Amino acid sequence: MKVKVKTFARFRELFGSDLAIDLPEGTGITGLVSGICGNDPEKQDALCGKEGNILGHVIVAVNGVRLDRDDFPTFSLKEGDEVALYPPVSGG
């Protein structure tokens, strides 16, 4: 299945702004992150840290709806979904 990934701020510098990634049917958020990070330690550290779990400050939205962290383990992406990855936001 094809999923579109939009990244913002520092993530845009690491991953590019718009990605289209092919994933196996039913892949979840963790699988998506693994797919876009590959074996790049800088990308992995930005999203997952050493443990492989998505870092607490990373904001994930699917089709414009922010996902609760508790939903990550059970959430399955579908063909055509658009995932947005945001680093921590600050400013005023």
C-alpha positions as CSV (number, residue, x, y, z in Angstrom):
1,M,0.0,0.0,0.0
2,K,1.1,3.6,-0.6
3,V,1.1,6.1,2.2
4,K,2.1,9.8,2.0
5,V,4.2,11.3,4.8
6,K,4.5,15.0,5.4
7,T,7.2,16.3,7.7
8,F,7.7,19.6,9.4
9,A,10.5,21.8,10.9
10,R,13.6,19.7,11.7
11,F,12.0,16.5,10.4
12,R,11.7,18.2,7.0
13,E,15.5,18.7,7.0
14,L,16.1,15.0,7.8
15,F,13.4,13.3,5.7
16,G,12.3,15.8,3.0
17,S,9.0,17.5,3.0
18,D,6.7,15.0,1.2
19,L,7.4,11.3,1.0
20,A,5.5,8.5,-0.6
21,I,6.3,5.1,0.9
22,D,5.2,1.6,0.0
23,L,4.4,-0.5,3.1
24,P,2.8,-3.9,3.6
25,E,-0.9,-3.9,4.1
26,G,-1.8,-3.2,7.8
27,T,1.5,-1.6,8.8
28,G,1.2,0.6,11.9
29,I,2.9,3.8,13.0
30,T,6.0,2.1,14.3
31,G,6.4,0.2,11.0
32,L,6.0,3.4,9.1
33,V,8.7,5.1,11.2
34,S,11.0,2.1,10.7
35,G,10.4,2.4,7.0
36,I,11.3,6.0,6.6
37,C,14.3,5.8,9.0
38,G,15.9,2.8,7.4
39,N,19.4,2.3,9.0
40,D,20.1,6.0,9.3
41,P,21.1,6.6,13.0
42,E,20.4,10.4,12.8
43,K,16.8,9.7,11.6
44,Q,16.3,7.0,14.1
45,D,17.5,9.2,17.0
46,A,15.2,12.0,15.9
47,L,12.1,9.9,15.9
48,C,12.7,6.8,18.0
49,G,15.8,7.1,20.2
50,K,17.8,4.1,21.1
51,E,14.8,2.0,22.3
52,G,13.0,2.0,18.9
53,N,9.8,3.5,20.4
54,I,8.5,6.8,19.0
55,L,9.8,9.5,21.2
56,G,7.2,11.2,23.5
57,H,7.6,14.7,22.0
58,V,6.9,13.5,18.4
59,I,3.4,14.4,17.2
60,V,1.7,12.0,14.7
61,A,-1.4,12.9,12.8
62,V,-3.2,10.7,10.2
63,N,-5.5,12.3,7.7
64,G,-5.4,15.5,9.8
65,V,-6.3,13.8,13.1
66,R,-3.7,13.7,15.9
67,L,-3.2,10.2,17.2
68,D,-3.0,9.5,20.9
69,R,0.2,7.7,21.9
70,D,-1.9,4.9,23.4
71,D,-3.3,4.1,19.9
72,F,0.1,3.6,18.2
73,P,0.3,-0.1,18.9
74,T,-3.1,-1.0,17.5
75,F,-3.4,1.6,14.7
76,S,-3.2,0.3,11.1
77,L,-2.6,2.5,8.2
78,K,-4.6,2.2,5.0
79,E,-3.9,2.8,1.3
80,G,-3.7,6.5,0.6
81,D,-3.4,7.7,4.2
82,E,-1.5,10.9,4.9
83,V,0.7,10.9,7.9
84,A,2.1,14.1,9.4
85,L,5.1,14.0,11.7
86,Y,5.8,17.1,13.8
87,P,8.7,17.7,16.2
88,P,8.0,19.6,19.4
89,V,6.5,23.0,18.7
90,S,7.4,26.1,20.6
91,G,7.3,29.8,20.0
92,G,5.0,32.6,20.7
